[in-house]
Amino acid sequence: MRKIIVLSFLSLDGVMQAPGGPDEDKEGGFKYGGWVTPYFDEASGKLMGKQMKPADLLLGRKTYEIFASYWPSHGDVWPGINDVTKYVLSKSLKKTDWNNSVILKSPAEIKELKNSEGGDIQVHGSGEMIQTLLKNDLADELWLKIFPVILGKGKRLFGKGAIPAAFELTETTVTPSGVIFANYKRSGDVKTGTIGE
C-alpha cells in the first residue's frame, strides 16, 4: 500500500490559496497571492528541499495545469519532477502533454492507486482535490508549513467535508522567520474525554 502525503502552505487561519505568487489564483477576489514570500528564509529553503524528494505526484486539475506549464523547463530546481508519474484527478481533462502523466476520474481510482505497489505519493496545492481526500479518508500524512499571517478570506485546507480523524505529530521545526514545519501521520479515530478525570 502506498502513502498519500499532503504538503500544504497554511496561514494561521488555515488559508492555503495562492501562496506562491500574485497571479497564482485570484478566484473569489483573493488579493494576497504570494503571501509566503516575506517569511521564506534559508532554513525554509533547506526544509523544502528535503520535502521535495522525488515521489509520484497526485494533483488536482488546476494545480496540474500550473505545474505542467512551468516544471518541464525548470526541472533543475526540483530534480526528478519530470521523471516521476503525475496523477491528475479531473473529469474534464482529456489528454496531457507532460510526460508520465495519468488522468484519474474518481476517488475510487485514487483508492486503487493507494492500494497499489510503489512509493509515497505527494500532493501539492490542489485544494479541491485535498477536500476529496479528506472526505474519503485517503490522506495518510499532512506535512504542513504554517506561516505567521492571518489572511481572513481564501480557500482553506479543511474547507468542507473532512471526516473526523486523529493524527500524530512526527516531526516539527520552527524557522527563524516563524514558519512552523509540522508533519503529522494518521493515527486512528478521534478520542474524547473529560479534563481532570
C-alpha positions in Angstrom: 0.0 0.0 0.0 1.2 3.5 -0.9 1.1 6.5 1.4 -0.6 9.7 0.2 1.2 12.7 1.7 -0.5 16.2 1.6 2.0 19.0 1.6 0.5 22.4 2.2 1.4 26.0 2.9 -1.1 27.5 5.5 -1.8 30.8 7.1 -2.7 30.8 10.8 -6.4 30.9 9.9 -6.0 27.9 7.6 -5.9 29.6 4.2 -3.9 27.7 1.5 -4.8 29.8 -1.6 -2.1 31.2 -3.9 0.9 31.0 -1.6 3.4 31.3 -4.4 2.6 34.5 -6.4 0.2 37.3 -7.0 -1.3 35.8 -10.2 -1.4 32.1 -9.0 -5.1 32.0 -8.0 -7.3 35.1 -7.8 -10.6 33.2 -7.5 -13.1 34.8 -5.2 -11.3 38.1 -5.4 -8.3 36.8 -3.4 -5.7 39.6 -3.3 -2.9 38.2 -1.2 -1.2 35.9 -3.7 2.5 35.3 -2.8 1.9 35.6 1.0 4.6 33.1 1.9 7.5 35.1 0.2 8.2 37.5 3.1 8.7 34.6 5.5 10.7 32.3 3.3 14.3 32.2 4.7 17.3 29.9 4.2 16.0 27.4 6.8 12.7 27.2 5.0 14.5 26.6 1.7 16.5 23.7 3.2 13.5 22.1 4.7 11.5 22.4 1.4 14.4 20.9 -0.5 14.2 17.9 1.9 10.4 17.6 1.3 10.7 17.9 -2.5 12.3 14.4 -2.8 11.5 12.5 -6.0 8.0 11.0 -5.5 5.0 10.4 -7.7 2.5 13.3 -7.6 -1.2 13.4 -7.2 -2.7 16.8 -8.3 -6.0 18.4 -8.9 -6.5 19.8 -12.5 -5.8 23.4 -11.7 -2.5 22.7 -9.9 -1.6 20.1 -12.6 -2.0 22.8 -15.3 0.1 25.3 -13.4 2.8 22.7 -12.8 2.7 21.4 -16.4 3.2 24.9 -17.8 6.3 25.6 -15.5 8.2 22.5 -14.4 9.0 20.8 -17.8 11.6 23.7 -18.4 12.6 24.1 -14.7 13.5 20.6 -13.7 16.9 21.7 -12.3 15.0 23.5 -9.5 13.1 20.3 -8.5 15.2 17.3 -9.5 13.1 14.3 -10.7 9.9 16.3 -11.2 9.7 15.5 -14.9 10.5 11.8 -14.4 8.1 10.8 -11.7 4.5 9.8 -12.5 2.0 12.7 -12.3 -1.6 11.6 -11.5 -4.2 14.2 -12.1 -7.8 14.0 -10.8 -10.1 15.5 -13.4 -13.4 14.8 -15.0 -12.8 17.4 -17.8 -9.1 16.8 -18.8 -9.0 14.5 -21.9 -5.2 14.4 -22.6 -1.9 15.6 -21.2 1.4 16.6 -22.8 3.6 16.4 -19.7 5.4 13.1 -19.8 4.5 10.4 -17.3 1.0 11.8 -16.7 -2.0 9.7 -15.9 -5.6 11.1 -15.7 -7.8 9.7 -12.8 -11.6 10.3 -12.9 -12.8 9.4 -9.4 -11.9 8.9 -5.7 -12.3 5.2 -6.4 -9.3 5.4 -8.8 -7.3 7.2 -6.1 -8.1 4.4 -3.7 -6.9 1.8 -6.3 -3.7 3.8 -6.7 -3.2 4.0 -2.9 -3.6 0.2 -2.7 -1.1 -0.5 -5.5 2.6 -1.2 -5.1 5.1 1.6 -5.2 6.5 4.5 -3.2 4.9 7.5 -1.5 2.6 9.9 -3.4 2.8 13.6 -2.7 0.0 16.1 -3.1 1.0 19.8 -3.6 -1.5 22.6 -3.9 -4.7 21.0 -5.2 -7.1 22.5 -2.6 -10.3 21.0 -4.1 -8.8 17.6 -4.5 -7.5 17.6 -0.9 -11.1 18.1 0.2 -11.9 14.8 -1.7 -9.0 13.0 0.0 -10.1 14.2 3.5 -13.7 13.3 2.9 -12.8 9.8 1.8 -10.1 9.1 4.4 -7.3 8.9 1.8 -4.7 11.2 3.3 -2.1 9.3 5.3 0.1 12.2 6.3 -0.1 16.0 6.4 3.2 18.0 6.0 2.1 21.5 6.9 4.0 24.7 6.7 2.2 27.2 8.9 3.1 30.9 8.3 2.6 33.7 10.9 0.0 35.6 9.0 -3.9 35.8 9.0 -5.5 36.2 5.6 -9.2 36.3 6.5 -10.5 35.1 3.2 -9.4 32.4 0.8 -9.6 28.7 0.2 -8.9 26.6 3.3 -7.2 23.3 3.8 -10.1 22.0 5.9 -12.8 23.7 4.0 -15.6 21.2 3.8 -16.5 17.6 4.3 -13.4 16.3 6.2 -14.2 13.3 8.2 -13.1 13.3 11.9 -9.6 11.8 12.2 -6.8 11.7 14.7 -3.2 12.5 13.7 0.2 12.1 15.5 2.9 14.7 15.2 6.0 13.0 13.8 8.4 16.0 13.2 8.4 19.7 13.8 10.8 22.6 13.1 10.3 26.4 13.6 12.3 28.6 11.2 13.9 32.0 12.3 11.1 33.8 10.4 8.4 32.0 12.4 7.3 29.3 10.0 6.2 26.1 11.7 7.0 22.9 9.7 4.8 20.2 11.2 4.5 16.7 9.9 1.5 14.5 11.0 0.6 10.9 10.3 -2.9 9.4 10.5 -3.3 7.6 13.9 -6.9 6.3 14.0 -10.2 7.7 15.2 -10.8 10.8 17.3 -10.8 10.1 21.0 -12.6 12.2 23.6 -12.6 12.5 27.4 -13.0 15.0 30.2 -10.2 17.1 31.6 -9.3 16.3 35.1 -10.8 12.8 35.2 
